[in-house]
Amino acid sequence: MKVHGETKPLREPMRGGSEGASVVVEPLKVGEVLFPRASFERTGGPFEKLRALGLGTPRSRWLTVPCPVFLVRHPTAGPFLVDTGLHPSVSAKPAANLGRVMAWYAKPKLEEGQDLAAQLRSRDIDPREIRLVVMTHLHFDHASGMSEFPQATFVLSQAEWNEATTIRRPLANGYRPAHYDYVFDYRTVGFTDNTTSYSTFGRTFDLFGDGSVRLASTPGHTAGHQSVICRLADRDFVIAGDAIYTHGQLDRAPTPPRPFDEHTFNRSLQELRLFARQYPQAVIVPGHDPELWATLERRYG
């Protein structure tokens, strides 16, 4: 597999940071997809992997889960996004963006007028003003809408880019190369040089050099998954991405049955669990928890 895009390493913080800055975070739901509950929390037993694919479970018992996007407002660097949700075309023709197999399997749904650009405009932000998009990872339900921001710089981990652009069976592993096969400005974080620990997270990168936004290496769900730690005025807001699917996994809920790498997944999970225990006031948002999503505030700052 060959893609047209090329990356540049991000070794120094991006411009726009300011000493003591905190940010405002607005969670946005940009579409929904359908998944078997057993793909989120392991069931055990000899047929666990088959149940994770939905075999033996009627679609009526699958979960309808949100595709989260986060609008982050930095006081001097300006607004940026974490992930992109579903492409606007999904509201009318899901297969055009996601392909027939993914459209059939995940039954994506995007209400008309609820695409990301429309939600940004409703918040008085011209989508063309978005110059930065941080990707937790490149799975289809997070990367579907990337093409809507050709003017932006996309920041992701080097390990994620390597995996997503070289894997032999991308569709079978949640990737659709058409979503990121563009000559965009891609910047990759290696999580080797210029990284520090932050609280319970072993490897983080200070995105603006002011401590307001930190990228945390949380691999396991994918080879290069990263979470995003945002400093609010009075606490941290952690965009966990798919390092956890549900909020219950911060406690004792079963973990997913099919992570990319179970060892690194458990290590990342342990970092999140320890953080949640040490900072109970922090807001930690998992990747696809419909019950938690219904309780989120419109704006955190």
C-alpha positions as CSV (number, residue, x, y, z in Angstrom):
1,M,0.0,0.0,0.0
2,K,1.3,3.4,-1.0
3,V,-0.1,6.8,0.0
4,H,0.7,10.2,-1.5
5,G,1.2,12.0,1.8
6,E,4.5,12.4,3.5
7,T,5.3,13.4,7.0
8,K,7.6,15.7,8.8
9,P,8.8,15.0,12.4
10,L,7.4,17.3,15.1
11,R,10.3,17.8,17.5
12,E,9.6,21.2,18.9
13,P,6.3,22.7,20.2
14,M,4.0,24.4,17.7
15,R,3.7,28.2,17.7
16,G,1.1,30.0,19.6
17,G,1.7,28.9,23.2
18,S,1.5,31.4,26.1
19,E,2.7,31.0,29.6
20,G,0.1,29.8,32.0
21,A,-2.5,29.2,29.3
22,S,-5.5,27.0,29.8
23,V,-8.0,25.9,27.2
24,V,-11.7,25.4,26.7
25,V,-13.0,22.1,25.3
26,E,-16.3,21.5,23.6
27,P,-17.3,17.9,22.9
28,L,-19.1,17.4,19.6
29,K,-20.8,14.3,18.3
30,V,-20.2,14.0,14.6
31,G,-22.2,10.9,13.7
32,E,-22.9,7.5,15.1
33,V,-21.9,3.9,14.3
34,L,-23.2,0.5,15.2
35,F,-20.9,-2.0,16.9
36,P,-21.4,-5.3,18.8
37,R,-21.2,-4.8,22.6
38,A,-18.8,-7.8,22.6
39,S,-16.3,-5.8,20.6
40,F,-16.0,-3.2,23.4
41,E,-16.0,-5.5,26.4
42,R,-14.7,-9.1,26.3
43,T,-17.1,-11.9,27.0
44,G,-14.7,-14.7,27.5
45,G,-15.2,-18.2,26.3
46,P,-14.2,-20.1,23.1
47,F,-16.4,-17.9,20.8
48,E,-15.2,-14.5,22.1
49,K,-13.6,-13.4,18.9
50,L,-16.7,-14.4,16.8
51,R,-18.9,-12.5,19.2
52,A,-16.6,-9.5,18.9
53,L,-17.4,-9.4,15.2
54,G,-21.1,-9.6,16.0
55,L,-21.7,-13.2,14.9
56,G,-24.6,-14.7,16.8
57,T,-25.9,-11.4,18.1
58,P,-28.8,-9.7,16.3
59,R,-28.2,-6.1,15.1
60,S,-31.0,-5.0,17.4
61,R,-28.7,-5.7,20.3
62,W,-25.6,-3.9,19.0
63,L,-24.6,-0.6,20.5
64,T,-25.2,2.7,18.8
65,V,-22.1,4.7,19.8
66,P,-21.0,8.4,19.2
67,C,-18.2,9.4,16.9
68,P,-16.6,12.1,19.1
69,V,-14.8,15.2,18.0
70,F,-13.4,17.8,20.3
71,L,-13.1,21.5,19.6
72,V,-10.3,23.0,21.7
73,R,-10.0,26.7,22.1
74,H,-6.5,28.0,23.0
75,P,-6.3,31.7,24.0
76,T,-3.4,32.5,21.7
77,A,-2.9,29.5,19.3
78,G,-6.6,29.6,18.3
79,P,-9.2,26.8,17.9
80,F,-8.2,23.3,16.8
81,L,-9.8,19.9,16.6
82,V,-9.1,16.5,18.0
83,D,-10.3,13.9,15.4
84,T,-12.8,14.6,12.6
85,G,-15.8,12.3,13.0
86,L,-17.8,11.3,10.0
87,H,-17.6,13.0,6.6
88,P,-20.6,15.1,5.6
89,S,-21.4,12.8,2.7
90,V,-22.3,10.0,5.2
91,S,-25.6,11.7,5.8
92,A,-26.7,10.8,2.3
93,K,-24.4,8.2,0.8
94,P,-22.3,6.4,3.5
95,A,-20.6,4.0,1.1
96,A,-19.1,6.9,-0.9
97,N,-16.8,7.8,2.0
98,L,-16.6,4.6,4.0
99,G,-16.8,2.0,1.3
100,R,-19.6,-0.6,1.0
101,V,-18.2,-3.0,3.6
102,M,-17.8,-0.5,6.4
103,A,-21.1,1.2,5.5
104,W,-22.9,-2.2,5.7
105,Y,-21.2,-3.3,8.9
106,A,-21.1,-0.2,11.0
107,K,-24.4,1.4,9.7
108,P,-23.0,4.9,10.1
109,K,-25.5,7.7,10.7
110,L,-25.0,11.4,10.4
111,E,-28.0,13.8,10.8
112,E,-28.3,16.4,8.1
113,G,-26.8,19.7,9.4
114,Q,-24.8,18.0,12.1
115,D,-21.6,17.5,10.1
116,L,-18.5,19.0,11.7
117,A,-18.4,22.1,9.5
118,A,-22.0,23.0,10.3
119,Q,-21.3,22.5,14.0
120,L,-18.3,24.8,13.8
121,R,-20.3,27.5,12.0
122,S,-23.0,27.3,14.7
123,R,-20.2,28.2,17.2
124,D,-19.1,31.2,15.1
125,I,-16.0,29.4,13.7
126,D,-15.3,29.4,10.0
127,P,-14.1,25.8,9.3
128,R,-11.3,27.5,7.2
129,E,-10.0,29.0,10.4
130,I,-9.1,25.5,11.7
131,R,-5.3,25.2,11.1
132,L,-4.6,22.3,13.4
133,V,-6.1,18.9,13.8
134,V,-4.8,16.3,16.3
135,M,-5.6,12.7,15.4
136,T,-5.8,10.2,18.2
137,H,-5.5,7.5,15.5
138,L,-6.6,6.9,11.9
139,H,-9.4,4.4,12.2
140,F,-12.4,5.2,9.9
141,D,-14.7,6.5,12.6
142,H,-12.2,9.1,13.7
143,A,-10.6,10.0,10.3
144,S,-13.6,9.9,7.9
145,G,-13.8,13.8,7.8
146,M,-10.1,14.6,7.4
147,S,-10.5,15.7,3.8
148,E,-12.7,18.6,4.9
149,F,-9.6,20.4,6.4
150,P,-7.0,20.6,3.6
151,Q,-5.6,23.8,5.0
152,A,-4.8,22.3,8.4
153,T,-1.7,20.7,9.9
154,F,-2.5,17.2,11.1
155,V,-0.5,15.9,14.1
156,L,-0.4,12.2,14.9
157,S,2.2,9.7,16.1
158,Q,4.8,8.4,13.9
159,A,4.0,4.8,14.8
160,E,0.3,5.4,13.8
161,W,1.3,6.8,10.4
162,N,3.7,3.9,9.8
163,E,1.1,1.3,10.6
164,A,-1.8,2.9,8.8
165,T,0.2,3.3,5.6
166,T,2.0,-0.1,5.5
167,I,-0.5,-2.6,7.0
168,R,-1.4,-5.4,4.6
169,R,-5.1,-5.5,5.2
170,P,-6.1,-2.0,6.2
171,L,-9.9,-2.4,6.0
172,A,-9.9,-5.5,8.2
173,N,-8.0,-3.5,10.8
174,G,-10.3,-0.4,10.9
175,Y,-8.4,1.8,8.4
176,R,-9.6,3.2,5.1
177,P,-6.5,4.7,3.4
178,A,-8.7,7.0,1.2
179,H,-9.4,9.0,4.4
180,Y,-5.7,10.1,4.8
181,D,-4.3,9.6,1.3
182,Y,-3.8,13.3,0.7
183,V,-0.9,15.6,0.3
184,F,-1.6,17.3,3.5
185,D,0.8,18.8,6.1
186,Y,1.3,15.8,8.3
187,R,3.5,16.2,11.5
188,T,4.4,13.2,13.5
189,V,5.5,12.8,17.1
190,G,7.9,10.0,17.7
191,F,7.5,10.0,21.5
192,T,11.3,9.4,21.8
193,D,13.0,12.8,21.8
194,N,11.7,15.9,23.5
195,T,9.1,14.0,25.5
196,T,8.5,14.0,29.3
197,S,6.4,12.2,31.7
198,Y,3.3,13.9,33.0
199,S,1.7,12.6,36.2
200,T,1.0,8.9,35.5
201,F,1.7,9.1,31.8
202,G,5.2,7.9,30.8
203,R,5.6,9.7,27.5
204,T,4.0,13.0,26.6
205,F,4.7,15.8,24.2
206,D,3.9,19.4,25.1
207,L,2.1,20.6,22.0
208,F,2.5,24.3,22.4
209,G,5.3,24.4,25.0
210,D,3.1,26.0,27.6
211,G,1.6,22.9,29.3
212,S,-1.9,23.6,28.1
213,V,-2.2,20.6,25.7
214,R,-0.1,17.4,26.0
215,L,-0.2,14.5,23.7
216,A,0.2,11.2,25.6
217,S,1.4,8.0,24.0
218,T,-1.3,5.4,24.7
219,P,-0.7,2.6,22.2
220,G,-2.4,-0.7,22.2
221,H,-5.7,-0.1,20.5
222,T,-3.6,0.8,17.5
223,A,0.2,0.8,17.1
224,G,0.4,4.5,17.6
225,H,-2.7,5.6,19.4
226,Q,-2.3,8.9,21.4
227,S,-4.6,10.6,23.9
228,V,-4.8,14.3,24.5
229,I,-4.6,16.0,28.0
230,C,-6.0,19.5,28.1
231,R,-5.5,21.9,31.0
232,L,-8.7,23.6,31.9
233,A,-8.8,26.5,34.4
234,D,-9.4,24.2,37.4
235,R,-8.7,20.6,36.3
236,D,-7.6,18.4,33.4
237,F,-9.7,17.2,30.5
238,V,-8.4,13.9,29.1
239,I,-9.5,12.9,25.6
240,A,-8.7,9.2,26.0
241,G,-9.7,8.3,22.4
242,D,-10.0,4.5,22.0
243,A,-7.4,3.8,24.7
244,I,-10.7,3.0,26.6
245,Y,-14.1,2.5,24.9
246,T,-16.2,3.0,28.0
247,H,-15.9,4.9,31.3
248,G,-16.3,1.7,33.2
249,Q,-13.0,0.5,31.9
250,L,-11.3,3.0,34.1
251,D,-12.5,0.8,36.9
252,R,-13.3,-2.9,36.6
253,A,-15.3,-3.3,33.4
254,P,-14.0,-5.9,31.0
255,T,-11.5,-4.7,28.4
256,P,-11.8,-5.1,24.6
257,P,-11.1,-8.6,23.2
258,R,-9.1,-7.6,20.1
259,P,-6.6,-4.8,20.7
260,F,-3.7,-4.4,18.3
261,D,-1.3,-5.2,21.1
262,E,-2.6,-6.4,24.4
263,H,0.6,-5.7,26.4
264,T,0.8,-2.0,25.4
265,F,-3.0,-1.7,25.6
266,N,-2.9,-2.8,29.3
267,R,0.0,-0.5,30.0
268,S,-1.9,2.5,28.5
269,L,-5.0,1.5,30.4
270,Q,-3.0,1.3,33.7
271,E,-1.7,4.9,33.1
272,L,-5.3,6.1,32.6
273,R,-6.6,4.2,35.6
274,L,-3.9,5.6,37.9
275,F,-4.6,9.1,36.6
276,A,-8.3,8.7,37.3
277,R,-7.6,7.6,40.9
278,Q,-5.1,10.3,41.6
279,Y,-7.2,13.1,40.0
280,P,-10.9,12.2,40.6
281,Q,-11.9,15.8,39.6
282,A,-10.5,15.3,36.1
283,V,-12.8,14.7,33.2
284,I,-11.8,11.6,31.2
285,V,-13.8,10.9,28.1
286,P,-13.5,7.5,26.4
287,G,-13.9,6.8,22.7
288,H,-17.4,5.5,22.4
289,D,-19.5,5.5,25.5
290,P,-23.1,6.5,24.7
291,E,-24.2,6.7,28.4
292,L,-21.3,9.0,29.4
293,W,-21.7,11.0,26.2
294,A,-25.3,11.9,27.2
295,T,-24.0,13.4,30.5
296,L,-21.3,15.6,29.1
297,E,-21.5,19.3,29.3
298,R,-21.6,21.5,26.2
299,R,-18.4,23.3,27.2
300,Y,-15.6,22.8,29.7
301,G,-13.2,25.6,30.6
